């Protein structure tokens, strides 16, 4: 991946930085509202407020709210230990609501809801990152398929060689030897 991208507005974002924000939840690649707020340089509540004013634009395949279990799982993965500060139940502030997760289509829809040049520029970079991740995934799948095909092809070819080597390595069954000495007439072994 490219280290940095600069678009017409002079916005410079590290593609890796955006890629690190993309999570896999409920079988979908998503970005959390708090990470989008960092990219857009706005407060998380500003994004959520804009989304709530335009809920028709965000069906469940564009955006969904995480469950307590999903938040706990993310907290465990990221190493955040203080649960109270995440939900706003302490006196230090924090979130009052569970976070929202935006799919690729939801992020694209945000550019129509947030009316700023920064939002448009950030969305372009996010879309490019999603596309690059999809290309990487496809190339890994192609590579995996090629390795399996090669293994199957060469397994069949080398089975003959392997069988021949095994045959050579297996000691032959010993032939029955004639006993040493005199054998009585009629006893021909």
C-alpha positions in Angstrom: 0.0 0.0 0.0 1.0 3.6 -0.5 2.3 5.4 2.5 0.5 8.6 2.0 -2.1 10.1 -0.4 -2.7 13.7 -1.2 -5.9 14.8 -2.9 -6.8 18.1 -4.5 -7.7 19.7 -1.2 -4.2 19.1 0.1 -5.5 16.4 2.5 -2.7 14.0 3.5 -3.7 10.7 5.2 -1.7 7.6 5.8 -3.5 4.7 4.1 -2.1 2.4 6.8 -3.6 4.7 9.5 -7.1 4.4 7.9 -6.6 0.6 7.4 -5.8 0.2 11.1 -9.2 1.8 11.9 -11.1 -0.8 9.7 -12.4 -3.6 11.9 -14.2 -6.8 11.1 -17.5 -7.0 13.0 -20.5 -9.1 12.2 -18.8 -10.4 9.1 -18.3 -6.8 7.7 -15.5 -4.4 7.4 -16.5 -1.3 9.4 -15.1 1.9 10.9 -16.4 3.1 14.3 -17.9 6.5 14.7 -15.2 7.7 17.1 -12.5 6.8 14.5 -14.4 8.7 11.8 -14.7 11.7 14.1 -10.9 11.7 14.4 -10.5 11.6 10.6 -13.1 14.2 10.0 -11.7 16.4 12.9 -15.2 16.7 14.5 -16.7 15.4 17.7 -18.2 11.9 17.6 -21.6 13.4 18.7 -21.5 15.7 15.6 -21.4 12.6 13.4 -24.1 10.8 15.3 -26.3 13.9 15.3 -26.0 14.3 11.5 -26.8 10.6 11.1 -29.8 10.7 13.3 -31.2 13.7 11.3 -30.8 11.5 8.2 -31.6 8.0 9.4 -33.4 7.1 6.1 -29.9 7.2 4.5 -28.4 4.6 6.9 -30.1 1.2 6.7 -28.6 -1.6 8.8 -26.3 -2.7 6.0 -24.8 0.8 6.0 -24.6 1.4 9.8 -25.4 -0.5 13.0 -25.0 0.1 16.7 -22.6 -2.3 18.6 -23.9 -4.5 21.4 -22.4 -4.5 24.9 -20.6 -7.8 24.1 -19.1 -6.4 20.9 -17.8 -3.4 22.8 -16.3 -5.6 25.5 -14.7 -7.7 22.8 -13.2 -4.6 21.1 -12.0 -3.4 24.5 -10.3 -6.7 25.2 -8.6 -6.7 21.8 -7.4 -3.1 22.1 -6.3 -3.5 25.8 -8.6 -0.8 27.2 -9.3 -1.9 30.7 -11.6 0.8 32.1 -15.1 0.0 31.1 -16.7 2.9 32.9 -14.8 5.5 30.9 -16.1 3.9 27.7 -19.8 4.3 28.6 -19.8 7.5 30.6 -20.8 5.9 33.9 -18.0 7.5 35.8 -17.6 11.1 36.7 -14.8 11.6 34.2 -17.1 11.7 31.1 -17.0 9.3 28.2 -19.7 7.8 26.0 -23.3 7.6 27.0 -24.3 5.4 24.0 -22.9 2.3 22.4 -20.7 3.2 19.3 -22.0 3.0 15.8 -20.1 1.0 13.1 -20.2 2.2 9.5 -19.8 -0.1 6.6 -18.1 1.1 3.3 -21.5 2.2 2.0 -22.3 4.0 5.2 -19.0 5.9 5.1 -19.8 6.9 1.5 -23.2 8.1 2.6 -21.6 10.3 5.3 -20.1 12.6 2.7 -23.6 13.5 1.7 -24.7 14.2 5.3 -21.6 16.0 6.5 -21.2 19.1 4.5 -17.5 20.0 4.6 -14.6 19.8 2.2 -12.7 17.8 4.9 -15.5 15.1 5.0 -15.4 14.8 1.2 -11.6 14.4 1.1 -11.5 12.0 4.0 -14.3 9.9 2.4 -12.3 9.7 -0.9 -9.3 8.4 1.1 -11.4 5.9 3.0 -12.9 4.6 -0.2 -9.5 4.1 -1.7 -8.4 2.2 1.4 -11.4 -0.1 1.2 -10.6 -0.8 -2.5 -6.9 -1.5 -1.7 -7.9 -3.9 1.1 -10.3 -5.6 -1.2 -7.6 -6.0 -3.9 -5.2 -7.4 -1.2 -7.8 -9.9 -0.1 -8.5 -11.0 -3.7 -4.7 -11.4 -4.4 -4.3 -13.5 -1.3 -7.3 -15.7 -2.3 -5.7 -16.1 -5.8 -2.4 -17.0 -4.3 -4.0 -19.5 -2.0 -5.9 -21.1 -4.9 -2.7 -21.4 -6.9 -0.8 -23.0 -4.0 -3.5 -25.6 -3.6 -3.6 -26.3 -7.4 0.2 -26.7 -7.4 0.1 -29.0 -4.4 -2.6 -31.2 -6.1 -0.7 -31.2 -9.4 2.7 -32.1 -7.8 1.2 -34.5 -5.2 -0.1 -36.6 -8.1 3.2 -36.5 -10.0 5.3 -37.1 -6.9 3.1 -39.9 -5.6 4.6 -42.2 -8.2 8.1 -41.1 -7.2 7.2 -41.4 -3.5 5.8 -44.9 -4.0 8.9 -46.0 -5.9 11.1 -44.7 -3.1 9.0 -46.5 -0.5 9.3 -49.7 -2.5 13.0 -49.4 -2.7 13.3 -48.6 1.0 11.2 -51.6 2.0 13.4 -54.6 2.6 12.5 -57.6 0.5 11.0 -60.5 2.2 13.7 -63.1 3.0 13.7 -66.2 0.8 13.4 -69.4 2.6 16.8 -71.0 2.8 17.5 -74.6 2.5 18.7 -76.1 5.7 22.3 -76.8 5.9 23.2 -80.4 6.0 21.8 -83.7 4.8 18.1 -83.9 4.0 16.4 -87.3 4.0 15.1 -88.6 0.6 11.8 -87.2 -0.3 12.2 -84.1 1.9 12.8 -81.4 -0.7 12.1 -78.1 0.6 
